[in-house]
């Protein structure tokens, strides 16, 4: 994939995964059912969670990290995709989300499961129902390097289809799910702070 000189100059302003998160937090949330490339995220300054994860992975590859994404599946809620990275053998994540609670994670987690579980109590729908149920292994986007996924004008839903097809590891049992309590009112309010209503999943 080929970045333009202007794009390369922009990408050079990032220093680490946290700086990528800071950028994602400043751009609009995209409520549309589409998946645009990192190039178009740069141009349009908006992204939903999947586009944000792809953008983060592209910038991390530019910075020398592997471009890894993980799919987290939910019930009665949107799935969530995060870009993951490792520093000193520990896992962290960068993410775009309409919920404040589902974004950056410091690289302090010893395993991928430990990282994913850091999202569990904060992964809820607008009713406060805790909805995270499983996660995929990391997918390296270099597998699609031949399709120039970072710079194409093509819709990238094929990447979504790929990560959904991966084996997903459950995080709780059905018995545990039946006993879950809802997020408290203050946590729900904090999670929805600044959210874009038209981009929120409407639970049953």
Phi, psi and omega in degrees: 000142185244120174272146175287163177304323179294319179293320179298319177297319178295313181297331180289349177281348179272141183246335184194174181303323180298322179293329175294316178300318180300320177294312181301327180289343183266343185264161182293152173276131181270113182274357186278149178274083180206170175217102183264155184288163173307323177303317182284333172296318178298316184289317188268344180055047172202153182196149167262188190297319181292314177298321179296320179294319178294319177299312181299318179296320179296316179292321179295324176296320177300326181275356177107002176273166170284140180276085187251135174233152178231135178263129174247122182264145183230166172248140179055039185192168173290146166288167182225136179243133180236152171264126184249156180211162179235137173226126183053037177080003182249148185267142172221178183209153172236139183204148170258134180207151174284350177251132181296337187275357187243035186251238190292146170228131178295151178282075181232006186261130187283340180218163177296320178299318179299319176299310181300319182293341176294342178270344194305304184291347183253002181260094182219159177269185185291349174269356182087005179285130179280121198242351182293133182231332182199168179215154179268166168289162179297139177248127181271116184291352174299340178298336180251020181302328180292346179258008176050049186301332184281337188237001184284161170265357179290145173293140187258025181298337178298331176289320176299317178299321181295311184289332175292332182279347180291157174298135178246138182263125181292147179257338177215164176270168176299323178296318177296317182300323182293340183260000184295142174264157179281155175297143179292162185300320182291322179291321177298317179297317180295320181296327183267003182302121178075011183289157178263109188306321183291347178262003183273138176294140179257100184289158178289000000 
